[in-house]
Amino acid sequence: MKKRIRALSMVLALSLVIAVFGNTAAFAADATQITFPEETDALQSLQLNSIYYGLEVNVSNPDVTLSAVSSDPSIVKIEEETDTSGSGAYYYDLEARLNGVVTLTFTTSDGVSATKTLTVEGTGEPTYTLSSDVTGNFSLNKGSSRIVKVHFENNDVDTYSYPTLSAQNGKVLKTTLVNTDEDNGDYYFRVDAVGTIGQSDDLYLGAYGFIPNKLCTVSIIQNKDLRLDTTTEYICNTGDKYHFIAYTNSGINPQIMVDNENISVTFVTTVYGGYEYEMEALEPGTALITATLNGETASFPVTVNEEDDFPSVVSDAPAEITLSQGESHTYKITAMGGGVPIIVPGTDGVVSVQFEKKEGIDYYFQVTAIGEVDSQTNLSVMFPDSTYDDYSVDLGSITIKEGAPAPQSDTNSDFTLKKGESYTFKISNASSFYAGSSNVFQVVKVSTSGSDAYYKITAIGNPGQSAGFYMSAPGYAPQKVCVVTVGQAAPQSDTNSDFTLKKGESYTFKISNASSFYAGSSNVFQVVKVSTSGSDAYYKITAIGNPGQSAGFYMSAPGYAAQKVCVVTVGQAAAPKSDTNSDFTLKKGASYTFKISNATSFYPGSSNIFQVAKVSTSGSDAYYKITAIGNPGQSAGFYMSAPGYASQKVCVITVGAPDSVSIQSDTNLDFSLAKGASYQFKITAPGASSITFNPGTAGVFQVTFLRRTGNDFFYKITAIGKSGQQAGIYASASGQVAKKLCVVTIK
């Protein structure tokens, strides 16, 4: 109680200082001062469930920083709006979460503090009605979007408000208000999946000036089949056209839908792996293009500018590039609006430009040096199909140096490559390397070093198929390198020697290039394929037959006769063992762990006396934790069993009486507490798993469990009754009579 009196004295002293200096914490003429502007000073209360935006607090010294804490964040939560360090002015948002009184403490980095007390009052009933068309949690394909319709009616004409839809983590989901119909109270928000596959985030629906409520959880997924080449917002002008591709393995066109008449979408043609469509911008505004097929959806948003703007162009190319004669460089152009971009050289005869491919809003062009040594040209990006057909973006310059030598390969002889295997070619001075036949080999450029490029080919065709490989370079005819034939890979096993496996035990084989793996005799071993990795398969065999039985194991592959791997014999399983074999007593509530070896089970002979849990295994050892849950004096025998062995009694355990729990409180004297104030008790109860803590009279104090640290239990009481009411405070351990700690009276 003396500590509480000293703390009260300090508070009174600080209050006097604040009164003298007019809401300014100051201790010397040149010390840092914290001041509250008039509006902040006038704020005394908040309505329950409201948000107060921009509480201003000023610091006289702009070189220090200011932090703010709430005495009870469950009543009022305070957060700084933005990092304003160095300006001297700080702004905070306040969320009124529960009725009560809190103190906000503002502290500078050099130790000066000031406080402000606020009261949260009211019922918290919203002054608006709010609903949405979301009925539960949903998922979005990575890069896709969904429109959420929100209906909002403001019932308080004196308070301006509007609906809000926000994500808890803006790096996973992005929300944007894209359209409103205020006459009917409808608001349309777009939710964009901007995070990575597997992430999820919560959406919160609310109104300006009020704490929002959780609406749902959104997960980002990866469709198994359907995807769009465009996964970001496309921005353009009216009249612009844009082509996109819906990729799918299905032979059926996906259904393409747009949510309004701001744009139109028409089918163009079938392309490799999918279907091409054309979007035309018709009216200013936003729209969402959604593709649907076999239960999967993918989408991307389109924004048509209110006023025409120049096309957007981004390139990661260096401003100046030097190429040898015949050498090429691929430019990546990210463009939106204006249709399809092109690269235009400023000087003829220096370079040639070849369009390579389009991936969503990314366009790739191969620029090849064809001019004389030391010739130079500037490059520009232009949009010939745009209304801004004379608009250009500078892409940089290319200077030509002496030409490159003829293309070369480190491998020029024909050879055979087993199906599934790979081989890497080193190709020098060439702009491309490719197979003359498709679907026989997969070709991937894995790295480059100067004029050398490394291409990995993988045999994916059927044994016997072959393909010629070619390399080309500017100024040279395509040159045949060699012919590669697909061969059949022979099956292999990582284990080829006979061995013995004890009954009940398991062993895993790694089998490569085989279509099957099996035992020559039945009912001796159980065989299960547990996983695959490329051409490798992992099979687990388990000995289920009798000791002495054996079976040969075989693997097979197309084009090869069945091949014997080895013979495995069932051995006698090791006898089960326990690290504890003597009878003993275990106090009620206490636990003990057995180490049981070579056994398949461990169990008590009587139920409801001991709880048994397997906590871990290590090789043939298993660890079982038993806990005494029966009454003192009850006992049970414990047994272990293993294949080929009769059940074996380990020991008998008797339940002993538990130790009594002694309860101590850090507060045992009666005291008074102001209405709305709180006080914390520390209850020490060694050996207790939990305690009961409560007032003797209901409705006088609210009890909140705070935490447990070791043998200490912390509880908070808050005075919620009327002035003059009192209640005894009681605590007890399980099975004990409640102990009266003290009597607390509300002032």
Secondary structure, 3 states (H helix, E strand, C coil): CHHHHHHHHHHHHHHHHHHHHCCEECCCCCCCCEECCHHHHHCCEEECCEEEEEEEEEECCCCCCEEEEECCCCCEEEEECCCCCCCCEEEEEEEECCCEEEEEEEEECCCCEEEEEEEEECCCCCCEEEEECCCCCEEEECCCEEEEEEEEEECCCCCCCCEEEEECCCCCEEEEEEEEECCCCEEEEEEEECCCCCCEEEEEEEECCECCEEEEEEEEECCCCCEECCCCCEEECCCCEEEEEEECCCCCCCEEEECCCCEEEEEEEEECCEEEEEEEECCCEEEEEEEEECCEEEEEEEEECCCCCCCEEEECCCCEEEEECCCEEEEEEEEECCCCCEEEECCCCCEEEEEEEEECCEEEEEEEECCCCCCEEEEEEECCCCCCCCCEEEEEEEEEECCCCCCEECCCCCEEEECCCEEEEEEECCCEEEECCCCCEEEEEEEEECCEEEEEEEECCCCCCEEEEEEEECCEEEEEEEEEEEECCCCEECCCCCEEEECCCEEEEEEECCCEEEECCCCCEEEEEEEEECCEEEEEEEECCCCCCEEEEEEEECCEEEEEEEEEEEECCCCCEECCCCCEEEECCCEEEEEEECCCEEEECCCCCEEEEEEEEECCEEEEEEEECCCCCCEEEEEEEECCEEEEEEEEEEEECCCCCCCEECCCCCEEECCCCEEEEEEECCCCCCEEEEECCCCCEEEEEEEEECCEEEEEEEECCCCCCEEEEEEEECCCCCEEEEEEEEC
